Structure formats: C-alpha cells, structure tokens
Amino acid sequence: MIERREAILKFIDAKGEVSIGELAAHFASWSEMTLRRDLAALEQMHKLILTRGGARTIPSRYGLHEDIYSAREQLNDDAKQLIASKAVELVEPDTGIFIDSGTTAMALARRLPDCHLAVITAAPNIALEIAMRKNKPSVIMLGGTLCRDEIAVADPEALNYLEHLNIDTAFMAASGYDEKGGFTVGSQLGAMLKRAVVRRARKVVMMLDSSKIGTLLPFTFARMEDVDLLVGDDQMPQNIVEQTSKIL
C-alpha cells in the first residue's frame, strides 16, 4: 500500500494535476475504488489536494522550500492537532473569524468546516489552504510586507484595513507565554497586528501548546485577562491550569 501511494504521488507530482481517468489508465492493475481510497488517504496526510474528479499537488510551502516555518511545523505536531480539534468546535457558521499565522493556526485552517464564514487572515498560506480546499468560506486577506519565516504580512497598512473589519472570534497564536510578560512574539510589527486583532474581536481564543509556556519573547501582544478562552494540550502546567478558569 505504501509503495502504491508513493507511486501515485510521484505520478501526480510529475503532472501537477490529474483526473481519476488518467490515474486508472496509468495504473491499470489497480481498481478505481482503490485509487479513490488512496487519494482520500493522501489528502488526509496533506500530501495532495483533491479536486473535482481528480487530484493536484500541494506546492512546497506555496513556493517556499525547506525553511524555518517548515521545520517548526514538525515540532509538537500531536499537541497542535489536539488544540486544533478543540478550537474548531468553537467555529460558528455565518460569523466572521480571524485565523492567526503560524503552524497551530494552519492545523485549525485544515480542520475548518466547509460552511459559510468570513475568514480574515494575515497569512497567505492559510488563505490559500482555505480557498483551495473549501467552497463556502470567503477569505479576506490582509495586505502588507511578507515575513518569510512566519509566512505572514506585517505592515502598518494592514492595521488601517483592520479598522474597517468586524471580528466575531479571533483564533490567536503566540510564540511564548510568561506569567509576567503575557503572550509574546519576536516581531514588533507582528505584535502590533495581533494586538489590534485582539482589540477588534468580540471573543478571543488563544491557541497555545505547553511547550511555549515559560518562553518570553521581546514583544507582548496580549495578557491572560485579554483572552476569553485558552485552548491548550493535555500537558499544560498545573500553575497555568490553576491561574485561569478559561482553559479548554
């Protein structure tokens, strides 16, 4: 099965996009039902994108090759998937939500239901993830200068645009949390944008895996009192659990 799926991926990578008919003709010894099951499994593994009647390749980080973001996406993946599975239950149809940048936010974007939503984001990879995989959500992309490592825009102009948008729920992510410093990131412009989103949102959901606890970066964008709900993994330190009743 592994060899079969590797062969399917190699064939799709070479062509970019294929139909079920092309796959069936090329792999004549395998049934169409088997090919469809393999495509569905490969999509669940985020190896390809299903299309109407076939499949296509996923660009390498949307054009970016192995980089800091790619390496970071592999860290604490189980915790990120658990957090995303909890956070997606908080997504309400027919509302406007903000999805932050980062690997935990991407895990949420991949689980987003295909329902009517207005999704605001400053992360082009998250915008593309939703646009290519979902039919019903609309995507509002904040503009500005791209930070390659974060794959997110960071620009004062984005703050001006944000002032005209209403956000029901903001799904935020932080690079670190410290009891004195609060939720922090390493970029000043990134912190400014996150701070503005927190102010605009009616409800703020902070997604934070336990590995970030105790990490203090230069720029604070929110504190625990600014957050309506903290979504964490099953390894959250006891002092954090005792500190807030907002944890999920």
N, C-alpha and C positions, 0 to 999 in steps of 0.2 A: 504494500500500500504506500509506504514511504517513497519507494522508487517510482511508483506510478505518479504520485503527486509531484515529485521533483521533475519528472518528465513533462507533466502538464505545465508547470511553472516555466520551465525552460522554453517550451514552445510558445507560450503566451508572451514571455519576455522578448523573444525574437521578433514577434509580430506587433507587439504593443497592444492589440485588441483582436479578439477572435470571437466567432459565433460558435454555438453548440454544434452546428453542422460541420464547421471546419475541424473542430476537435474530433468529432465522430469519424470524419473521413480520414484524418491523420492517424488516429488511434483506433483502427477498425476492429481490433480484437477486444475492445472494451465497450460495454453497453452504454447507451446514452444516459441511462439511470445512474450508472456508476460514475460517469463523468460529472453529472449534475451534483451528486453527493460529494464528490471530491472538490468541486468548485465551491460549494457551500462551506465545506470544512476549511478550505484555504482562505475564504473570506473571513471566517471566524478567527483565524490565526493572523489576520491582517496582512496576508501575502498578496492579495489581489482585490480588485473591485468588481463585483457582479454588475452586469449591465442587462438591459432587456434582450434576452436571447443569447447571452454570452458572458465574457469577462474581459477585463483590461488590467494592465499592470498598474501598480502604485509607483509614481515617480519617487526616486530616492530622496526622502525628506522634501518632496516637492522641489527637486532640483539641487538640494544641498546634500553633499555626500557625508561620510562619517565625520562627525563633528562633536562638539561639546554636548549639544542637545541630544544627539543620537546615543551617546554614552550614558547620559543622565536618564534617558528613557528606560534603560535596562535595570536601573537601581530600584530596589524595593518595589518591584512590579506587583507582587501579591498584595501589598498594602495599598497601592494605588488603585488596583482593581476593586478591592473591598470598599474603599472610600467612594469610588465612582458608582458602585452598585447601590450604596446608601444614598448618595446625593441625587441620583437620577429619580429616586422615588419622590423627591421634593419638587420636581419639574411639573408645573401645571399647564395644561393646554390653554391656548388663547391668552397667553401672557407675554410680556417682554422680559427676556432674561439676558444677563451678561455672563459670558464664559471667559474667564481669565486665560492668560497664556500659561504655558508650562505643560509638563508631562502628565500630571494628575488631571489637569483640565482637559487634556486630549483624551484621557481614559473616559472622562464623562461625556465628551462630544461623541465618542464612538458608540456609547450606550444610549444616546439621546433618542427618544421615541419619534417616530415619523408622524408628528401631529402639527397642528397649526401653532406656530410660535414665531415671535420676532427675536432672533438671536443676535445680540450685539457682541462683537469681539474685536480685540486689537491684534489678534494672532492670525495671520494669513493661512497657516496650516490647518487651524481649527475651522476657519471659514470654508476652506476647500473640502475638508473632511465632511462637513455637514452638507455643503452644496452638491457634492458628488454622490453621497450615499443616501440622502433623504430627499423626498419630493415636496413635503408640505412646509417645513420651516422656511421663513425668509431670513436672510442673513444681512446684517448691517455691519460693514467693515469700517473701523476707524482708520483714518489715513495718517501717514507720517513717515519718518525715517525708520527703516528696519534695523533692529538689533539682531544680528545674525545668530548669536549664541542662544538668545531667548526665543527667536523667531516671533517677534512681536514688535509693533511700532511703538516708538517712544518720541513724542513730539508735542510741543505746546499747542500746536494747531488742533491736535486730537482733543485737547481739553475744551477748546471752544466749541467743537462739534458736539461733544458730550453734553454740553449745557442745554442742548435742544432735544435731548432724548430722555424718555422716561423708562425707568428700570423697575420692574416688579421684584425680581430676585436676582441678586448678583452672586455668582458662584466664583469665589475668590481662592487664590492660592498664594502661599508665602514660601520664601526660601528658608526662613527660620522663625522661631518663636522663643522669646525670653520673657520671663515674668515682668522684668523692669522695662525692657525695650519694646515689648509687644511683638507684632507681626512685622517682619523686616525683609528687605530685599537689597541687592547690591547696586541697583541703578537708581540714581536720583530722579531721572525722568520717569522711569518705571514706577517709582513710588508715588510721584505726583499724579500719574494717571490712575493708579489703584486707589489713592486717597479720594480722588474726585468721584470715582465709581461708588465707593463706599458711601459718600455723602449723597449721591443721587438715588441710590437704591432704597426701596421701601423695606426690603429684607436682605440681610447679608448672611450668606452661608460660607463659612471658611472651611476649605478642604486642606487638611494638614496631616501628613503621616508622622509617626512617632520619631522617626529619625531626625526630623527638623527641630525637635524640642531641645532647648538649650543652646541653639545656634543663634548668634547675634550678628546681623549684618549692619552696614552703616546707616540704612535709611528705613525709618519706621513709617508705615502707611496706615496702620490700624492698631487698636488695642482691644482687649477682650470685651470691654464694655461697648465697643462699636459693632460687635458681632451678635447676630440673633441666634445662630446655631453653628457649633463647631463639629464638623464631620471628621472623625479620625479612624484609625485602625484599631485592632484589638491589643495593641501593645502600648497604649497611651499611659504615661507615668501616673502614679496614684495622686501625686500632688496636683496635676492638671485636672484629673477627674474630680478631686475634692474642691478645686478652685472655682469650678463653674458648674451650673446645672444645665448649661446649654449644649452639652456634648451628646453626640449621637454615635 
